[in-house]
Structure formats: C-alpha cells, structure tokens
Amino acid sequence: MNLNYLKVFHTVAKHQGFTKAAEELLISQPTISVQIKNLEQELGLELFQKLGRKVYLTEAGRTLFHYTSKIFNQLEEAENALKDLKGLGKGRLLVGASTTPGIYVLPRILGQYRKLYPGIEVVLEISNSQEIEQKLLQHELEIAFCGGEVIAHPQIKAKTITYDELVIVTAIDHPLARETTVTLEQVLVEPFILREPGSSTRIALEQRLQLLGKKIKVAMQFGSLEAIKQAVAANLGISLLSRFVIDQEVCAGSLQVIKIPELTIRREIKLLRHKDSKISAPVQAFLRLVNENLVPKCST
C-alpha cells in the first residue's frame, strides 16, 4: 500500500472530514478525494460513507484506521527518538487534561517548560475524561492528566501522581472565616454556591452528604468555576472547591479555606498514557517539572 495514500486516509479519518484534512496536509480537497479513491480501488473496499456533508468510516475504514494509528504513532516515535539524540532543541509535546488540572495546574508548569525549552512546540488539550481517553487511544496525545475517578481503558496506563482536596471556602471577611473552630453544623446552614448537577465536584459533595445523612441549601449554581469563586468572594455564599482551583485567590487573600474534616474530600490526579507509547525526552522533561510543582502553594 502507498504510504502517502495511508497518510491521507488517516488524516481524513482523524478529522472525520476532508476540509480539516486538507488544511493539515496543505493539499487540495480534490487531491485528497483522488488519493482516497485510488486507495479504495487498490484495496477493493469502500473506506468512507458520505452522508450530507459528514464523512463516516465504514467497517473496513475503522479497521484500517486502527492500524494506521499504530503505524503513524510508531513513525512519530521514531522521529522523536532521533530528535532525542539531538537533545531538546526541537520536538513537540502533546498533553491532554480534564478541567481542574488543565486550567489550574498545567498552564503554569507549561509556562516554565517553554522558558526552559523554547524549541519544543507545546499543545495542551482540555476536555472531559472520556474524550481524553479516546485521544490517547488514537495516539493524538502523548500523556494526559485527569482528576477524580478515572476508569481507564485496558490499553491505557493510569498512575496516581498526586492528590487534590475539595475543601469548604468562604470570602475572607465571611463570619466563619473569623472563627477559630468551625463545626459541620455551622457550615450546613450556610447558602452553598455549586457547579451544575452532574459535575464531578457536586457529585462528590452529594455522595459525602448522603453518607453523613445531611443536607445543604443550594442558593446558586454556575457552570463556571471562575463564576463560583467570584460569587463566594462577594459573600453570596460558600462553596466546595478544589485546592488547586482556589490557590491563587487564597494567596491573594480573597478566599479563605475552612477546615471541616467531614467535608474535606480527597481525590486522585492521575497521569495517563497509552501502554504502547514510548516516553519521549520532551515528555520526560515535562514530567520532572510536574513532579516539582504539583502542590498548591497557599491553600493549606
């Protein structure tokens, strides 16, 4: 089989469309169509079905995509291995993450990484855990970081690298923030500001409350963690948030952690990677920085 045809097929399958594939490969859509047709003729099988403007893989296409993913991953690993011999002057780092590590943990570390290795192209993709898992399986990401419960695919290795805590937070001038000791009962009567139902943080709180046989009053709910922090800082209520999420505000003195052992929820942050992938030099250098910077500085 023609390797160039396979590359074109793999790119179309990855993007599920000809337009983005043409943009990535820097060739025209008619050229892509011709090469896909040639490949199908060579194989004697249809690889795509077109319904409207969308392109879908046939069973033969899905089978071939499974193998081209392996082929081009190995080729990329070979390229990275050769680049490793030249040091970290050039290369690419593909990182995925769920919301909390992706927004509140990794950007600062990636900033340090870029200063140390300016020749390395850095790509950070933030999505939900299921989508991150799929991209790892398709070798579109080298490593990923996910918080909370992660049910990993058998082809994915998951390793706990640190722990996060969900804690009660208030405004710095909230009455509870001035108390030396705060009880669970004092907290439960306060209005809570939470994420929308179904979010991992809210599910964790609801499960803990169920175990305790307690209830809270939800005064407000937002789909944005930033909105929740602003509302808490404005004394509109209290919340349960990740230490990583509130670290900057605690350092700045706008939010206060209230230590309530019954509502302090510990959860894992895991490093995920495909079990067949080689850990490249750029990834190794990044993981060293991660290990040095994973603890929140102020929210203790």
C-alpha positions in Angstrom: 0.0 0.0 0.0 1.1 3.5 -0.8 2.2 5.2 2.4 1.2 8.6 1.2 -2.3 7.3 0.5 -2.4 5.9 4.0 -1.4 9.2 5.5 -4.2 11.0 3.6 -6.7 8.3 4.7 -5.5 8.5 8.3 -5.8 12.3 8.4 -9.3 12.3 6.9 -10.4 9.6 9.3 -8.9 11.5 12.3 -10.8 14.7 11.4 -13.9 13.0 10.1 -13.8 15.3 7.1 -11.9 16.4 4.0 -11.7 20.1 4.8 -9.6 19.9 8.0 -7.5 17.1 6.5 -6.7 19.3 3.5 -5.7 22.1 5.9 -3.4 19.9 7.9 -1.8 18.2 4.8 -1.6 21.5 2.8 -3.2 19.9 -0.3 -6.5 20.5 -2.0 -9.7 18.6 -1.3 -9.9 17.2 -4.9 -6.4 15.8 -4.5 -7.4 14.1 -1.2 -10.5 12.7 -2.9 -8.5 11.2 -5.8 -6.0 9.6 -3.4 -8.7 8.1 -1.2 -10.4 6.7 -4.4 -7.1 5.2 -5.5 -6.6 3.6 -2.1 -10.1 2.2 -2.2 -9.6 0.8 -5.6 -6.3 -0.8 -4.6 -8.0 -2.4 -1.5 -11.2 -3.2 -3.3 -13.2 -1.8 -0.3 -15.0 1.4 0.5 -13.4 3.2 3.4 -15.8 6.1 3.8 -19.5 6.8 3.5 -20.7 10.3 2.9 -24.0 11.4 4.5 -24.7 15.0 3.7 -21.6 17.0 4.5 -20.3 14.5 7.0 -17.9 11.6 6.4 -18.1 8.3 8.3 -15.8 5.3 8.3 -17.1 2.0 7.0 -16.2 -1.2 8.9 -13.2 -1.5 6.6 -12.3 2.1 7.3 -12.4 1.6 11.0 -10.2 -1.5 10.7 -7.7 0.3 8.6 -7.7 3.4 10.9 -6.9 1.1 13.8 -3.7 0.0 12.0 -2.7 3.4 10.6 -2.9 4.9 14.1 -0.3 2.4 15.1 1.8 2.9 12.0 2.0 6.7 12.3 2.4 6.6 16.0 5.5 4.4 15.5 6.8 6.7 12.8 6.4 9.7 15.1 8.1 7.8 17.9 11.0 7.1 15.5 11.2 10.8 14.7 11.1 11.7 18.3 13.8 9.2 19.2 16.1 10.7 16.6 15.3 14.2 17.9 16.1 12.9 21.4 19.7 12.3 20.2 20.0 15.9 19.4 18.7 17.0 22.8 15.6 19.1 23.5 16.2 21.8 20.8 13.3 20.7 18.8 10.2 18.5 19.1 6.6 18.5 20.2 4.8 17.9 23.5 1.1 16.8 23.2 -0.7 16.9 26.6 -4.3 16.4 27.5 -6.1 17.2 30.7 -9.5 17.3 32.4 -10.8 20.7 33.6 -9.1 21.1 37.0 -5.5 20.1 36.1 -5.9 21.6 32.6 -7.0 25.0 33.7 -5.5 25.4 37.2 -2.4 23.2 37.3 -0.7 22.7 34.0 -0.6 26.1 32.4 1.9 27.5 35.0 4.1 24.4 34.6 3.9 24.6 30.8 5.0 28.3 31.1 8.1 27.2 32.9 8.6 24.4 30.4 8.5 26.9 27.4 11.2 29.1 29.1 13.5 26.1 29.6 12.8 24.5 26.2 11.7 27.2 23.7 12.2 25.0 20.7 9.6 22.5 21.9 6.1 23.0 20.4 3.6 22.6 23.3 0.0 21.6 22.7 -2.5 21.4 25.7 -5.9 20.0 25.0 -8.6 20.3 27.8 -11.6 18.1 27.6 -13.6 15.6 29.6 -12.0 12.4 30.7 -13.8 10.2 28.1 -12.6 12.4 25.2 -9.1 12.5 26.6 -9.1 8.7 26.8 -10.1 8.4 23.2 -7.4 10.7 22.0 -4.8 8.7 23.9 -6.1 5.5 22.3 -5.8 7.1 18.9 -2.3 8.4 19.7 -3.3 12.0 19.3 -1.9 12.8 22.8 1.2 11.5 24.4 0.2 11.9 28.1 -2.8 13.2 30.0 -3.8 14.3 33.5 -7.3 13.6 34.9 -8.7 14.3 38.3 -11.4 12.3 40.2 -12.4 8.8 39.4 -10.8 7.6 36.1 -12.0 4.3 34.6 -9.2 3.7 32.1 -9.3 1.6 29.0 -7.1 -1.6 29.2 -4.7 0.0 26.6 -4.2 3.0 28.9 -1.8 3.1 31.9 -3.0 5.2 34.8 -0.7 6.2 37.6 -1.6 8.4 40.6 0.9 11.3 40.7 -0.6 13.5 43.4 -3.8 14.2 45.3 -6.3 17.0 45.2 -8.6 18.0 48.0 -12.1 19.5 47.8 -12.5 22.0 50.7 -15.0 24.5 52.0 -14.2 28.0 51.1 -15.6 31.4 52.1 -14.9 35.1 51.5 -12.0 36.4 53.6 -14.5 38.6 55.5 -17.2 36.0 56.0 -18.1 35.4 59.7 -16.9 31.8 59.6 -13.5 32.9 58.4 -13.0 34.7 61.7 -13.9 31.7 63.8 -11.0 29.7 65.4 -13.0 26.5 65.1 -16.0 25.8 62.8 -18.3 22.9 63.1 -20.1 20.9 60.4 -23.4 22.2 61.7 -22.3 25.8 61.2 -21.4 25.1 57.6 -24.5 23.2 56.7 -26.8 26.2 57.4 -24.9 28.5 55.1 -26.1 29.0 51.5 -24.0 27.0 49.0 -22.8 28.0 45.6 -22.1 25.0 43.5 -21.4 23.7 40.0 -24.4 22.4 38.0 -25.9 18.9 38.8 -23.8 16.2 37.3 -20.4 17.9 37.7 -17.7 15.8 39.4 -17.3 18.2 42.3 -21.0 18.4 43.0 -21.4 14.6 42.8 -18.5 14.2 45.3 -20.3 16.6 47.7 -23.7 14.9 47.3 -22.2 11.5 47.9 -20.4 12.7 51.1 -23.6 14.4 52.4 -25.6 11.2 51.7 -23.1 9.2 53.8 -23.4 11.8 56.6 -27.2 11.9 56.3 -27.0 15.6 55.9 -28.5 18.2 53.5 -27.5 21.7 52.4 -29.2 24.7 50.8 -28.1 25.4 47.3 -28.5 29.1 46.8 -26.8 29.4 43.4 -25.3 27.2 40.8 -22.9 28.0 37.9 -21.3 26.1 35.1 -18.1 28.1 35.6 -15.6 27.7 38.5 -14.5 31.3 38.0 -18.1 32.5 38.5 -18.3 30.5 41.7 -15.1 32.0 43.1 -16.3 35.5 42.3 -19.7 34.8 44.0 -18.0 33.4 47.1 -15.6 36.3 47.3 -18.6 38.7 47.1 -20.1 36.9 50.2 -23.1 35.5 48.3 -22.5 32.1 49.8 -19.8 29.4 50.5 -18.7 26.6 48.3 -16.7 23.3 48.0 -13.8 23.7 45.6 -10.5 22.1 44.7 -7.4 23.4 46.4 -5.8 23.8 43.0 -8.8 25.9 41.8 -8.6 28.4 44.8 -4.9 28.5 45.2 -4.4 31.9 43.6 -7.3 33.5 45.5 -6.0 32.1 48.8 -2.6 33.5 48.1 -4.1 36.9 47.2 -6.2 36.9 50.4 -9.7 37.0 48.8 -10.8 33.5 49.8 -10.4 31.5 53.0 -10.3 27.7 53.5 -12.5 26.5 56.3 -11.3 23.2 57.7 -14.2 20.8 58.1 -12.9 17.2 58.2 -16.2 15.7 57.4 -16.4 17.8 54.1 -12.8 17.5 53.1 -12.8 15.2 50.1 -9.5 13.7 48.8 -9.3 12.6 45.2 -6.5 11.4 42.9 -4.9 13.2 40.0 -3.7 10.6 37.6 -1.2 10.5 34.8 -2.5 8.6 31.8 -0.6 7.3 28.7 -1.1 4.6 26.1 0.7 1.4 27.2 2.5 1.0 23.9 3.8 4.6 23.7 7.4 5.5 24.3 8.1 8.2 26.8 10.0 10.8 24.7 12.6 13.2 26.0 10.3 16.2 25.9 7.7 14.2 28.0 10.3 13.1 30.5 11.5 16.7 30.9 7.9 17.9 31.4 7.1 15.2 34.0 10.1 16.3 36.0 8.6 19.8 36.2 5.2 18.4 37.0 6.6 16.5 40.0 8.2 19.6 41.3 5.1 21.8 41.0 2.1 19.8 41.9 1.4 21.1 45.4 -0.7 24.2 45.8 1.3 26.9 47.4 -1.1 28.7 49.7 -4.3 26.8 50.2 -3.2 24.7 53.1 
